[in-house]
Amino acid sequence: MFGFGKFDRHAKLVGKMADTLGVDLAEAVQRGELPPDDLRRSVYNCMGCKEADACEHWLQENALGADVAPGYCRNDELFRSLRD
């Protein structure tokens, strides 16, 4: 069965990663740069990652910001495209 707790955890990770990288996901959706389905897909991509604990640790270590996502981030390409 689908667990909303897992979805929520990964939605927060996607949001925190975007913030850490200087990407405003809400603004990207409003401007039409990020279709809502793609935003939802980014959460599902994150849910498939086995590095959630490492990601949380990385986000804590980079709370002041970072230029690039960690190598294991499944949404790195999305974040890069929204930064350019």
C-alpha positions as CSV (number, residue, x, y, z in Angstrom):
1,M,0.0,0.0,0.0
2,F,1.1,3.5,-0.8
3,G,2.4,5.3,2.3
4,F,1.8,9.1,2.5
5,G,4.5,9.3,5.1
6,K,7.1,8.3,2.6
7,F,5.7,10.7,0.0
8,D,5.7,13.5,2.5
9,R,9.3,12.7,3.5
10,H,10.5,12.8,0.0
11,A,8.4,15.9,-0.9
12,K,10.3,17.7,1.9
13,L,13.6,16.4,0.6
14,V,12.9,17.7,-2.9
15,G,11.8,21.0,-1.4
16,K,14.9,21.3,0.8
17,M,17.2,20.3,-2.0
18,A,15.7,22.9,-4.3
19,D,16.0,25.6,-1.6
20,T,19.6,24.6,-0.9
21,L,20.4,24.9,-4.6
22,G,18.6,28.2,-4.9
23,V,15.7,26.9,-7.0
24,D,12.2,28.2,-6.3
25,L,9.9,25.4,-7.3
26,A,6.7,27.3,-6.6
27,E,7.9,30.2,-8.8
28,A,9.0,27.7,-11.5
29,V,5.5,26.2,-11.5
30,Q,3.8,29.6,-11.6
31,R,6.0,30.7,-14.6
32,G,5.2,27.5,-16.5
33,E,8.9,26.4,-16.3
34,L,7.9,23.3,-14.3
35,P,4.6,21.6,-15.0
36,P,2.9,20.3,-11.9
37,D,3.2,16.7,-13.1
38,D,6.9,17.1,-13.4
39,L,7.1,18.4,-9.8
40,R,5.1,15.4,-8.7
41,R,7.4,13.1,-10.7
42,S,10.4,14.6,-9.0
43,V,9.0,13.4,-5.7
44,Y,8.5,9.9,-7.1
45,N,12.1,10.0,-8.4
46,C,13.3,10.9,-5.0
47,M,11.1,8.1,-3.4
48,G,13.0,5.6,-5.6
49,C,16.4,6.7,-4.2
50,K,18.1,4.5,-1.6
51,E,20.1,7.5,-0.2
52,A,17.4,9.4,1.7
53,D,19.3,9.3,5.0
54,A,22.5,10.4,3.3
55,C,20.5,13.2,1.6
56,E,19.1,14.4,4.9
57,H,22.7,14.5,6.3
58,W,24.0,16.3,3.1
59,L,21.2,18.9,3.4
60,Q,22.1,19.6,7.0
61,E,25.8,20.0,6.1
62,N,24.8,22.4,3.3
63,A,22.1,24.4,5.0
64,L,23.7,27.6,3.8
65,G,23.5,26.6,0.2
66,A,25.3,24.6,-2.5
67,D,26.1,25.0,-6.2
68,V,25.3,21.3,-7.1
69,A,23.3,18.4,-5.8
70,P,25.1,15.4,-4.5
71,G,26.0,12.8,-7.2
72,Y,23.3,10.4,-6.1
73,C,20.4,12.9,-6.5
74,R,17.9,11.6,-9.1
75,N,16.6,15.1,-9.7
76,D,20.0,16.8,-10.3
77,E,19.1,17.4,-14.0
78,L,15.8,19.0,-13.1
79,F,17.5,21.3,-10.6
80,R,20.2,22.3,-13.0
81,S,17.7,23.1,-15.7
82,L,15.8,25.4,-13.4
83,R,18.9,27.2,-12.3
84,D,20.0,28.0,-15.8
